[in-house]
Amino acid sequence: MSPTNIAIIGAGLSGLTLALALHRNSIPCTVYEARMAPLDIGGAIMLSPNALRILDTLGAYARIRSQAYEFDHLFFRSAKNELVDSYEFGSERYGYHGLRVYRNVLIRELSAMVTEREIPIQYGKKFLHVVSENESSVTWAFDDGTTEMASCLIGADGIHSRVRKYLYPEMEPTFTNAMGVTATVPTAQLRVPDGYELPVTIMNPNHGAFVIAPQLSDGSEVLIGRQKRAPQLDRDGWDRLLSDKQWCIDFLRDGVNDFPEIVQHAVSDIDPHKINLWPFYVVPKLDRWSSRLGRVAILGDAAHAIPPSAGQGINQAFEDVYTLSLIMAGAGTEMSFNIGLTIWQQRRQERVDKILQLNAQIDKRRMPRSADMDDGSHAPFDLQWLYAPDFDAMVVEWFDF
Ligand SMILES: Cc1cc2nc3c(=O)[nH]c(=O)nc-3n(C[C@H](O)[C@H](O)[C@H](O)COP(=O)(O)OP(=O)(O)OC[C@H]3O[C@@H](n4cnc5c(N)ncnc54)[C@H](O)[C@@H]3O)c2cc1C
């Protein structure tokens, strides 16, 4: 019994994309968002071909492409500025170049598409808790005292998900003891040497990694960012740190003389209004992403926040969304929706596990190593499995037994 009307908690990237994917399959849904307006936090995200194929199918790719920076490789350099490695993030052979796009551009376009399709979005509706669930429906409460009912409730409410609390009351995301601080500066400020390829990560064994990644379609702006170990803070603590712009600037400039000149230029002039802070949390591996009765499920960061090494965080959320919409539309119809959800979670978890393995391999390659060390560990990754799947065929295969 597939659900007939879906409630989506969260109008972030996962929630909005799920609304579009369900609409494409003629499944009615309503989106509820705690904020009073679409999320407008700064910073760009990197989209790889697996996610771009999904956004293309939903009609969003054509709307964002002209506003994004296209690239195929991420480059890695030593503290002495020697090119030591590269990692493919897109290519014509996967059908799409990688894209860096501002998160608010993507949110704006997805929100506009949701509105154009007359899918209801209710802002200022903060989900509090599930009131009751049975075989055919779920009822929940908002913090304004109202309750609603739907045949299925999907938590697309991010890493600190409240919907997940219904499935795992005690579970909290785990801090990875690392954080990133980023800023946006004009590319001209960097005085990029001829032939110096971007995006680049410059790795310094004493000071960690410094990232430079172009944004906007003409690459006229770059994100600069550093990732380092950090002690855990509570939410207020992170907010205080983010509002302490001088601390963030000092963080970006720390030890800068031990980096190549391009980094020194990059941090020479930083607009305090263009700073972001990203503490890296992960969600411990969950046994299930849905309730026993199958009327409540979670996806995206709520189910599996992934550390950034392979740049797959949001890309995997789009995979969750698209495959779930196919299951809701009736793939594997001869079995119950509840079993469909279980199979969906198992297969998605297998892919997430593969990404986590890839992250570990990438992290290992980024460790300092002597120049004469050639153990074959720098051979290019085979990323066909990651970037080129046919998700419709994949879902059919999940149920083909
Ligand atoms: C500074 C920064 C930079 C990042 N850069 C990258 C990157 O380059 N590449 C990448 O892949 N990932 C990146 N990430 C991670 C990426 O942003 C997440 O993977 C992605 O946003 C997850 O999308 P989501 O829709 O699942 O959750 P979210 O984006 O967190 O959206 C959740 C939505 O739910 C709403 N919500 C929360 N609680 C409730 C509630 N109780 N009731 C109603 N609504 C609620 C929120 O307001 C929000 O709109 C970055 C994260 C940060 C913070």
The ligand as a MOL file (V3000), in Angstrom:
LIG
                    3D

  0  0  0     0  0            999 V3000
M  V30 BEGIN CTAB
M  V30 COUNTS 53 58 0 0 0
M  V30 BEGIN ATOM
M  V30 1 C 29.0070 25.8000 5.5770 0
M  V30 2 C 28.6170 24.4830 4.9420 0
M  V30 3 C 29.1900 24.1170 3.7200 0
M  V30 4 C 28.8530 22.8990 3.0960 0
M  V30 5 N 29.4270 22.5960 1.9080 0
M  V30 6 C 29.1000 21.4130 1.2930 0
M  V30 7 C 29.6590 21.0500 0.0280 0
M  V30 8 O 30.4750 21.7580 -0.5390 0
M  V30 9 N 29.2790 19.8620 -0.5390 0
M  V30 10 C 28.3650 19.0430 0.0650 0
M  V30 11 O 28.0280 17.9780 -0.4860 0
M  V30 12 N 27.8280 19.3580 1.2520 0
M  V30 13 C 28.1680 20.5260 1.8820 0
M  V30 14 N 27.6200 20.8200 3.0770 0
M  V30 15 C 26.6700 19.8770 3.6460 0
M  V30 16 C 25.3310 20.1000 2.9650 0
M  V30 17 O 24.9540 21.4290 3.1950 0
M  V30 18 C 24.3090 19.1240 3.5000 0
M  V30 19 O 24.7020 17.8020 3.1370 0
M  V30 20 C 22.9330 19.4210 2.9050 0
M  V30 21 O 22.5430 20.7510 3.1660 0
M  V30 22 C 21.9150 18.4680 3.4650 0
M  V30 23 O 20.6520 18.8100 2.9470 0
M  V30 24 P 19.3390 18.4430 3.7190 0
M  V30 25 O 18.2420 19.0410 2.9080 0
M  V30 26 O 19.3200 16.9830 4.0250 0
M  V30 27 O 19.4570 19.1860 5.1300 0
M  V30 28 P 19.5330 20.7350 5.4170 0
M  V30 29 O 20.2030 21.4880 4.3350 0
M  V30 30 O 20.0900 20.8710 6.7950 0
M  V30 31 O 18.0060 21.2070 5.4070 0
M  V30 32 C 17.1330 20.8890 6.4620 0
M  V30 33 C 15.9450 21.8300 6.4200 0
M  V30 34 O 15.0260 21.3970 7.4080 0
M  V30 35 C 14.6160 22.5120 8.1800 0
M  V30 36 N 14.2730 22.0150 9.5090 0
M  V30 37 C 15.1260 21.5630 10.4630 0
M  V30 38 N 14.4430 21.1760 11.5520 0
M  V30 39 C 13.1290 21.3560 11.2690 0
M  V30 40 C 11.9250 21.1220 12.0130 0
M  V30 41 N 11.9550 20.6320 13.2600 0
M  V30 42 N 10.7410 21.4130 11.4230 0
M  V30 43 C 10.6970 21.9310 10.1530 0
M  V30 44 N 11.8080 22.1690 9.4300 0
M  V30 45 C 13.0080 21.8870 9.9710 0
M  V30 46 C 15.8120 23.4400 8.1700 0
M  V30 47 O 15.4370 24.7800 8.4870 0
M  V30 48 C 16.3110 23.2800 6.7490 0
M  V30 49 O 15.6720 24.1420 5.8530 0
M  V30 50 C 27.9280 22.0290 3.7220 0
M  V30 51 C 27.3600 22.3740 4.9490 0
M  V30 52 C 27.6940 23.5890 5.5530 0
M  V30 53 C 27.0420 23.9540 6.8770 0
M  V30 END ATOM
M  V30 BEGIN BOND
M  V30 1 1 1 2
M  V30 2 1 2 3
M  V30 3 2 2 52
M  V30 4 2 3 4
M  V30 5 1 4 5
M  V30 6 1 4 50
M  V30 7 2 5 6
M  V30 8 1 6 7
M  V30 9 1 6 13
M  V30 10 2 7 8
M  V30 11 1 7 9
M  V30 12 1 9 10
M  V30 13 2 10 11
M  V30 14 1 10 12
M  V30 15 2 12 13
M  V30 16 1 13 14
M  V30 17 1 14 15
M  V30 18 1 14 50
M  V30 19 1 15 16
M  V30 20 1 16 17
M  V30 21 1 16 18
M  V30 22 1 18 19
M  V30 23 1 18 20
M  V30 24 1 20 21
M  V30 25 1 20 22
M  V30 26 1 22 23
M  V30 27 1 23 24
M  V30 28 2 24 25
M  V30 29 1 24 26
M  V30 30 1 24 27
M  V30 31 1 27 28
M  V30 32 2 28 29
M  V30 33 1 28 30
M  V30 34 1 28 31
M  V30 35 1 31 32
M  V30 36 1 32 33
M  V30 37 1 33 34
M  V30 38 1 33 48
M  V30 39 1 34 35
M  V30 40 1 35 36
M  V30 41 1 35 46
M  V30 42 1 36 37
M  V30 43 1 36 45
M  V30 44 2 37 38
M  V30 45 1 38 39
M  V30 46 1 39 40
M  V30 47 2 39 45
M  V30 48 1 40 41
M  V30 49 2 40 42
M  V30 50 1 42 43
M  V30 51 2 43 44
M  V30 52 1 44 45
M  V30 53 1 46 47
M  V30 54 1 46 48
M  V30 55 1 48 49
M  V30 56 2 50 51
M  V30 57 1 51 52
M  V30 58 1 52 53
M  V30 END BOND
M  V30 END CTAB
M  END
